[in-house]
Amino acid sequence: MEPIPNSAAAYRAAHYRKLMVLTTLRSESPSLDEFCRISSVETLAPSLWVTATFLDGSTRRFRPEKIRDATPDEEQLANAALPENVPAPV
């Protein structure tokens, strides 16, 4: 696992617009409620907090250790799972 940047700006720059996935999954492959994109990052001493919007439309807030970059295979899975009338996120 990559080290987590120690500032909100650095974390945002490293992960903004990337497809992310929870580090702990309920099954072998992630579902739409386990894929997300970063909405905001805040520094609340002594750590960072991330707000993410999940592909199922929900929003959650947690520590950055709880998510990671999606692999290319997971990105394909997420795009295939999106309803046809909803364009894949860019």
N, C-alpha and C positions, 0 to 999 in steps of 0.2 A: 504494500500500500504506500502511495506517495505521502510525503509529509504534508501536513495541513498548513497553509500559509498562516502567519500569525496576525494578519490584519484583515479587516473586512474588505478593504479595497483590493488587496492581493488575492484573496479567495474569490471575490467576484470576478476579477480579471482572468483568473485561471479557469473558472467554471461557468461563467455566464453564457447562456444559450446552448450549453451542452446538455445532452440527455443524460440524466443521472438515474441511479437505481438504489434502492435501499440495500444496505450491506447484509441484513438478515432477511431472508426471503421465506415465505410460507411454504413454498414448494421448490422444485428444481429450477423452474423457469419463472421469471417475474410476470405479474399480471399488471393491468393498467394502473391499479392503485399502488403499485410499487415503483413505477417510473415517474420521474418528475423533472422539472426545470426550476432553477433558482429564481425566486422572485426578489428576494432581498437578503442582505447579510449585515448583521449588526455586531459590534463589539460591546459585550457586556462583561466587564471585568470579572474574572480574569480570562474569559473565553469568547469564542465566536458563537453566534446563533444564526441559523439559516431558516428563512421562510421559503418553502417550495410549493409550487403548484403541480399537482399530480395529473396524469393524463386522464384520470376519471373525473377531473374537475375539482377535487378536494384540495384544500390548502392545509399544510401542517408546518409546525415550527419545531426545530430540534438542533442538536449539536452536529457539526459537519462530519463527525466520525460515523454518523448513521447512514451516510450515502457515499456513493462512489460513481465514477464515470461508467456509463454503460459500455459494454463491449460491442464490437460491430455486429455480432450475432444477436445480442439483446436489442440493438437499434432496429434490426430487421424485424424482430419479433414484435416490437412496439408498433412499428409502422403497419405491419400486417394486421394487428389487433384493432387498430383504429377503425371506427365505422367509415364506410365509403363516402358519406356526405361530409366528413370532417377531414380537412386537409392535414397531412402530417406536419408537425411543428417544424419550423426552420430555425 
